[in-house]
Amino acid sequence: MKADGKAEGIERFISPGKGRGLRALKEFKVGDLVFACPAYTYVLTVNERGNHCEFCFARKEGLSKCGKCKQAFYCNVNCQRGDWPMHKLECSSMCAFGENWNPSETVRLTARIIVKQRTQTEKTDSEKLLEVTEFESHLDKLDNEKKDLIQNDIAALHHFYSKHLEYPDNASLVTLFAQVNCNGFTIEDEELSHLGSAIFPDVALMNHSCCPNVIVTYRGTLAEVRAVQPINPGDEIFTSYIDLLYPTEDRNDRLKDSYFFSCECKECTTKEKDKAKLEIRKMNEPPKQEAVKEMIKYARNVIEEFRRAKHYKTPSELLEICELSLDKMGAVFEDSNVYMLHMMYQAMGVCLYMQDWEGAMRYGEKIIKPYSKHYPAYSLNVASMWLKLGRLYIGLEKKSLGVKALKKAIAIMEVAHGKDHHYIAEIKKELDEH
């Protein structure tokens, strides 16, 4: 049974050169809700257990834990019952494996899709326009490394889920993991901390642009898609699949690696923002082209090195990598250069982790202005940076700066999340208390 291709104000269509996509049937103004999509299935990340309800993702104190595994937490009996069809997949397995229970989020999500597909014969509310079975897998484009990773995931699925799961054959599992890799979403909170992974079929129908006209935010396990540019009837609706901070070449490398296409949006063809994003330090003797190229190469390597180092180095060692790389890059790059900003952002994260609030604030202050310039309007990255800064200022008793920063975060979030979102109510409460 195919999805019928229409929902209120939007329709599925064939986008020239892009395959299927989503287009508007009516006008949407900035901040309008274009559509909402409940999760087809989802998992809360293990790190947030005890902070958020496993079923509805509500963040609250005093959640009740599952009596059997003692690792899943819920608002109340209703949430626990609601989650049981999915939680039972993991509950006894977590008891059996104890400390050694560690499937990846992708494996956990895929196990839930298998169960859902077995038990759910009707089309779900999250598949009005696109069904999970129609997801693109790009199997023919996977290199050996990606195929090996999928086989590792399949092995983990068999290892951790043998009790409650009837598996499809290996070829079907390869396809399913490839589909999840291309179509999965990560749910994040207001500061862009990772909360979990989910499948939102109708949201996955949207094509990518580096100048998106909508933004996806989350209300619990519901995805909401809001206009961040005026949209006219007949316009295609575009979201961004990637972080838009980086220059054109980096963005397209990322798109090719994860989604197997290159972007040809206005930003990618004009490369208008690249010069500012790769700003070079003003010196009497400007650095040679070759030196700039070498430094870009170094920056990309250090970003990758840091990503790996996060898994095994101590916070102070990570901070040292950030500081040394910033020193080295700073000889050629301006502070507003996106590679400098990337390492400052990582350094700020380490400072927050180490509770070095002053250090985190200093990095945040350097980041915020160039972020506002490099990112599109109503960017969640900019909103979350204002929010972090505002909370730091208030904690460090710089009240007027804190109030100003939180108000800037709210102004963006009212468009991106909707004025009635509970995150905004929480921030306004923080403002009232100060």
Helices and strands as residue ranges (DSSP letters): E 6-7, E 10-15, E 19-24, E 33-38, E 41-44, G 46-48, E 64-65, E 73-74, H 77-97, G 98-100, H 105-119, G 132-134, G 139-141, H 144-161, H 170-183, E 184-188, E 194-199, H 201-204, E 207-208, E 214-219, E 222-227, E 238-239, H 248-259, H 266-270, H 274-277, H 289-309, H 315-330, H 338-353, H 357-374, H 380-395, H 399-416, H 422-433
